[in-house]
Amino acid sequence: MNIIDAAYNTVHDYPGGSSALATRMGIKSPAVLNSKVNPNTETHHLTLAEASKLMALTGDYRILQALAAEHDKIAIDLPDIPECRDMALTDTILCIGTKGGDVMSKFREMMADGRITSGEAKDMSKIIHQMHIKLGQLDAEIQACIENPQKEKA
């Protein structure tokens, strides 16, 4: 799905559609919002701020997902860890999430020519090994939160 279709569907799939959303978004009329998300309208367009507000109001992130996909990226939810506000734990999981892309990038690169060389396999093994280390660190940090639920780091 492209970003234009995602915006259109976000508005029209929302209960009450543009009539329910326009006022909440600070847009003068539902017709204006309809025009902004209509793929056939050349004169009105959603601004980035409006797209962000639309996603926040609806809880529908298809626009973000479509934009990320258009650039060969992904968007993931940040972890919600209310029981343990350990910033080191949050940092660890975010690093795993961002570094995990190395596995996918390396795999894509490795498979570009349709075969896997010995050197490519060794490179992939190194990346996987580093991922195992990070996952082990994450497991230890999570266990520490269970054992010390009052632990709060900033």
C-alpha positions, 0 to 999 in steps of 0.5 A: 500500500502506498502512502496516499492509499494509506492516508485515504484508508486511515480516514475512511476506515475510522468510525465516523470517517472525515466527519469525526476526524476533521474537527479533532484535527483542526481542519475546517470541514470534512470536505477539506479532509476528504480532499486532502486524502483523495488520491485524485485531488491535486489541490489539497494535501496532508501536511506532515504535521497533519499526518502525524496528528491523524495517526495519533488520533486514530491509532492507525499507523498505515501511513507510517508503515507505508512510508517506511516500506517505500524506503525499504525500512520498517517501523516498530513499536517501542517496548513498554516496560512499566515495571522496570524503568531501567534505561539501560534495559530500554537501551539494550532492547532498542539496540537489538532492534536496530542492530537486528537489521544487520542480519536482514541487510547481510542476508539480502546482500548475501543472497543478491547473486543467488548463492552463498559463499564461504566468506559470506557464511562466516560474515553472517555467523559473526553477526548472528553471534553478536546478536546472541551476545546482545540477547543474552545481555537482554535476558540478564537485564530482564532477570535483574528487573524481576529480582529487583522490581524497585530498581529504577535507573534514569 
